[in-house]
Amino acid sequence: MNIDVSTWDLIIIHLIIQKLDQESRKEWEHKISDYSDKIPTFSEFSTFLESRFRALEFLEPSTKKETRLKETERPKVFSITSSASSVSCPFCAEAHLLYQCKRFSQDSVQQRRDFVKSKALCFNCFGAKHSATHCKRDTTCRRCGRRHHSLLHLDSEQPPSAQPSRAVEGVKIHNQQPSTHEKSEQKEPGPGNIVAHAAESSGSSNSEIILTTALVKVENKGNCHILRAFLDQGAQLSFVTERAVQLLQLHKIPVNVSVDPSGLGGEKIPLSVPIKHKVQFKIQSICSSFSCVVQAYVVSQVTNPIPSQKVEIHDWQELKKLKMADPGYDTPGHVDMLLGAEVYGLTLTEGIVRNPTSTLTAQNTALGWILSGRTQVTRGTRK
């Protein structure tokens, strides 16, 4: 190629040109086209870089302006990603955002409100130079749905919809605004305003409410496991524990939802908890050939042990003749999944038997007979 190997100008130029922006590359290609067959030297390339640098330095202010204009045209994804050195909490001056401040969260709600007012911050996003009315962030309080941050929620503020009853508490599923990182993972959107019910303790020392539980077979990757399910006809979704998902080695599907878990898992949690995955699996009856596919959201715990205490049923001889879906219905036990109304409806078959002396009712299903109602507690075994 008639290249003088005593100098490596061409190789050095090639390496540096890969680091330049596309426009600068075009400028360089245009310049060397004037040399015809002459190979450019590094000295000529250095002269080009210096002149290009000065041109860009002169044009930099207008370029920044154009960049800002383009950014305003992009879809707004409200995700705060800032290095610790550039963030300063207005409450304690440490390197974190206000809603992450432990000292701020330890104050009373009224004290937090007063502080936000004194700093003229947005009640919705804690940002400066705008109010909640003009806030462009599409978020609301996770406890009442109004336009303020959940840390500023007062108990006197009620959500627009009706509150769940005292006997049964709701679990709400909300759509989450995906961050830029989450969008890259192509997570599926979650359902909105979905309620799944979980029962609270009866609160009585000598009686217990029996809930409908069943044992089901779940097979995955050649392994079959018997898991315990709570059939809840008041739930619009199904849930499964992380423990069961790991046991079955199920494939997790990323989702973007969160739960207001006042009742799910038997806990009182003030703020909603994100659900990151859902799974799909097939359940089979231990009493018949029935099977169906279930889509369930993955949570750490679906409910407290059912029942909460040991029960006894002595005055119902007919119950002993039924093939129960959960032979251990009378003993407190771990629950692996909550099957919602959709699955519950698929399992129902003809047949109801009622206890003549109490509210206990046995319902025939494709999973076996399920039991519900109030009964007596075995003394000395309360858990």
FENJOKA-V659069 format. One record per residue. N is the residue number from 0. RES is the residue in one small letter. SS is DSSP state (A for helix, B for strand, O for the rest). PSI is psi in whole degrees, 0 to 359 (none if undefined). Layout:
[[N & RES & SS & PSI] [N & RES & SS & PSI]]
//
This chain:
[[0 & m & O & 6] [1 & n & O & 37] [2 & i & O & 132] [3 & d & O & 109] [4 & v & O & 358] [5 & s & O & 344] [6 & t & O & 147] [7 & w & O & 32] [8 & d & A & 316] [9 & l & A & 320] [10 & i & A & 317] [11 & i & A & 318] [12 & i & A & 318] [13 & h & A & 318] [14 & l & A & 318] [15 & i & A & 323] [16 & i & A & 333] [17 & q & O & 339] [18 & k & O & 351] [19 & l & O & 159] [20 & d & O & 165] [21 & q & A & 321] [22 & e & A & 320] [23 & s & A & 324] [24 & r & A & 317] [25 & k & A & 318] [26 & e & A & 319] [27 & w & A & 317] [28 & e & A & 322] [29 & h & A & 323] [30 & k & A & 315] [31 & i & A & 346] [32 & s & A & 338] [33 & d & A & 344] [34 & y & A & 356] [35 & s & O & 242] [36 & d & O & 359] [37 & k & O & 134] [38 & i & O & 127] [39 & p & O & 150] [40 & t & O & 166] [41 & f & A & 329] [42 & s & A & 318] [43 & e & A & 322] [44 & f & A & 322] [45 & s & A & 320] [46 & t & A & 320] [47 & f & A & 316] [48 & l & A & 319] [49 & e & A & 315] [50 & s & A & 324] [51 & r & A & 320] [52 & f & A & 316] [53 & r & A & 323] [54 & a & A & 316] [55 & l & A & 324] [56 & e & A & 322] [57 & f & A & 325] [58 & l & A & 358] [59 & e & A & 315] [60 & p & A & 315] [61 & s & A & 326] [62 & t & A & 318] [63 & k & A & 321] [64 & k & A & 317] [65 & e & A & 322] [66 & t & A & 319] [67 & r & A & 322] [68 & l & A & 320] [69 & k & A & 322] [70 & e & A & 328] [71 & t & A & 340] [72 & e & A & 347] [73 & r & O & 154] [74 & p & O & 139] [75 & k & O & 120] [76 & v & O & 111] [77 & f & O & 92] [78 & s & O & 122] [79 & i & O & 112] [80 & t & O & 101] [81 & s & O & 145] [82 & s & O & 156] [83 & a & A & 329] [84 & s & A & 338] [85 & s & A & 0] [86 & v & O & 135] [87 & s & O & 122] [88 & c & O & 127] [89 & p & O & 347] [90 & f & O & 313] [91 & c & O & 358] [92 & a & O & 12] [93 & e & O & 172] [94 & a & O & 73] [95 & h & O & 169] [96 & l & O & 163] [97 & l & A & 316] [98 & y & A & 347] [99 & q & A & 357] [100 & c & O & 120] [101 & k & A & 322] [102 & r & A & 321] [103 & f & A & 318] [104 & s & A & 340] [105 & q & A & 342] [106 & d & O & 163] [107 & s & O & 163] [108 & v & A & 320] [109 & q & A & 322] [110 & q & A & 321] [111 & r & A & 316] [112 & r & A & 315] [113 & d & A & 320] [114 & f & A & 315] [115 & v & A & 320] [116 & k & A & 317] [117 & s & A & 331] [118 & k & O & 2] [119 & a & O & 43] [120 & l & B & 160] [121 & c & O & 131] [122 & f & O & 343] [123 & n & O & 315] [124 & c & O & 359] [125 & f & O & 16] [126 & g & O & 166] [127 & a & B & 165] [128 & k & O & 20] [129 & h & O & 162] [130 & s & O & 172] [131 & a & A & 330] [132 & t & A & 324] [133 & h & A & 11] [134 & c & O & 130] [135 & k & O & 357] [136 & r & O & 128] [137 & d & O & 63] [138 & t & O & 157] [139 & t & O & 172] [140 & c & O & 132] [141 & r & O & 354] [142 & r & O & 330] [143 & c & O & 350] [144 & g & O & 6] [145 & r & O & 172] [146 & r & O & 69] [147 & h & O & 161] [148 & h & O & 149] [149 & s & A & 332] [150 & l & A & 347] [151 & l & A & 13] [152 & h & O & 130] [153 & l & O & 142] [154 & d & O & 338] [155 & s & O & 345] [156 & e & O & 117] [157 & q & O & 146] [158 & p & O & 157] [159 & p & O & 325] [160 & s & O & 170] [161 & a & O & 148] [162 & q & O & 150] [163 & p & O & 153] [164 & s & O & 166] [165 & r & O & 330] [166 & a & O & 327] [167 & v & B & 129] [168 & e & B & 147] [169 & g & B & 155] [170 & v & B & 110] [171 & k & B & 142] [172 & i & B & 127] [173 & h & B & 148] [174 & n & B & 143] [175 & q & O & 135] [176 & q & O & 116] [177 & p & O & 142] [178 & s & O & 173] [179 & t & A & 322] [180 & h & A & 319] [181 & e & A & 326] [182 & k & A & 325] [183 & s & A & 336] [184 & e & O & 354] [185 & q & O & 52] [186 & k & O & 146] [187 & e & B & 142] [188 & p & B & 150] [189 & g & O & 168] [190 & p & O & 156] [191 & g & O & 146] [192 & n & O & 45] [193 & i & B & 140] [194 & v & B & 131] [195 & a & B & 132] [196 & h & B & 145] [197 & a & B & 140] [198 & a & B & 151] [199 & e & O & 167] [200 & s & O & 146] [201 & s & O & 335] [202 & g & O & 2] [203 & s & O & 144] [204 & s & O & 342] [205 & n & O & 9] [206 & s & B & 163] [207 & e & B & 142] [208 & i & B & 117] [209 & i & B & 131] [210 & l & O & 157] [211 & t & O & 108] [212 & t & B & 157] [213 & a & B & 150] [214 & l & B & 135] [215 & v & B & 152] [216 & k & B & 134] [217 & v & B & 125] [218 & e & B & 135] [219 & n & B & 133] [220 & k & O & 37] [221 & g & O & 356] [222 & n & B & 131] [223 & c & B & 131] [224 & h & B & 145] [225 & i & B & 118] [226 & l & B & 159] [227 & r & B & 129] [228 & a & B & 146] [229 & f & B & 117] [230 & l & B & 114] [231 & d & O & 103] [232 & q & O & 352] [233 & g & O & 3] [234 & a & O & 135] [235 & q & O & 351] [236 & l & O & 166] [237 & s & B & 150] [238 & f & B & 154] [239 & v & B & 147] [240 & t & B & 153] [241 & e & A & 325] [242 & r & A & 316] [243 & a & A & 322] [244 & v & A & 318] [245 & q & A & 321] [246 & l & A & 318] [247 & l & A & 349] [248 & q & O & 49] [249 & l & O & 149] [250 & h & O & 126] [251 & k & O & 135] [252 & i & B & 120] [253 & p & B & 138] [254 & v & B & 170] [255 & n & B & 76] [256 & v & B & 165] [257 & s & B & 158] [258 & v & B & 136] [259 & d & B & 93] [260 & p & O & 48] [261 & s & O & 82] [262 & g & O & 322] [263 & l & A & 119] [264 & g & A & 3] [265 & g & A & 21] [266 & e & O & 158] [267 & k & O & 104] [268 & i & O & 125] [269 & p & O & 328] [270 & l & O & 156] [271 & s & O & 151] [272 & v & B & 131] [273 & p & B & 144] [274 & i & B & 123] [275 & k & B & 342] [276 & h & B & 155] [277 & k & B & 161] [278 & v & B & 165] [279 & q & B & 133] [280 & f & B & 167] [281 & k & B & 130] [282 & i & B & 149] [283 & q & B & 144] [284 & s & B & 147] [285 & i & O & 355] [286 & c & O & 345] [287 & s & O & 186] [288 & s & O & 5] [289 & f & O & 140] [290 & s & B & 155] [291 & c & B & 158] [292 & v & B & 136] [293 & v & B & 134] [294 & q & B & 121] [295 & a & B & 147] [296 & y & B & 140] [297 & v & B & 123] [298 & v & B & 165] [299 & s & O & 327] [300 & q & O & 134] [301 & v & O & 330] [302 & t & O & 168] [303 & n & O & 168] [304 & p & O & 140] [305 & i & B & 130] [306 & p & O & 172] [307 & s & O & 346] [308 & q & B & 158] [309 & k & B & 135] [310 & v & B & 165] [311 & e & B & 138] [312 & i & O & 104] [313 & h & O & 334] [314 & d & O & 24] [315 & w & O & 83] [316 & q & A & 328] [317 & e & A & 332] [318 & l & A & 328] [319 & k & A & 342] [320 & k & A & 350] [321 & l & O & 145] [322 & k & O & 101] [323 & m & B & 142] [324 & a & O & 330] [325 & d & O & 95] [326 & p & O & 338] [327 & g & O & 32] [328 & y & O & 337] [329 & d & O & 1] [330 & t & O & 133] [331 & p & O & 133] [332 & g & B & 157] [333 & h & O & 143] [334 & v & O & 127] [335 & d & O & 334] [336 & m & B & 154] [337 & l & B & 119] [338 & l & B & 121] [339 & g & O & 188] [340 & a & A & 326] [341 & e & A & 314] [342 & v & A & 320] [343 & y & A & 316] [344 & g & A & 326] [345 & l & A & 332] [346 & t & A & 341] [347 & l & B & 137] [348 & t & B & 175] [349 & e & B & 140] [350 & g & B & 114] [351 & i & B & 133] [352 & v & B & 128] [353 & r & B & 143] [354 & n & O & 123] [355 & p & O & 344] [356 & t & O & 2] [357 & s & O & 185] [358 & t & O & 4] [359 & l & O & 135] [360 & t & B & 134] [361 & a & B & 130] [362 & q & B & 131] [363 & n & B & 134] [364 & t & B & 170] [365 & a & O & 346] [366 & l & O & 354] [367 & g & B & 183] [368 & w & B & 129] [369 & i & B & 149] [370 & l & B & 142] [371 & s & B & 154] [372 & g & B & 181] [373 & r & B & 140] [374 & t & B & 176] [375 & q & B & 154] [376 & v & B & 139] [377 & t & B & 124] [378 & r & B & 140] [379 & g & B & 2] [380 & t & B & 19] [381 & r & B & 136] [382 & k & O & none]]
//
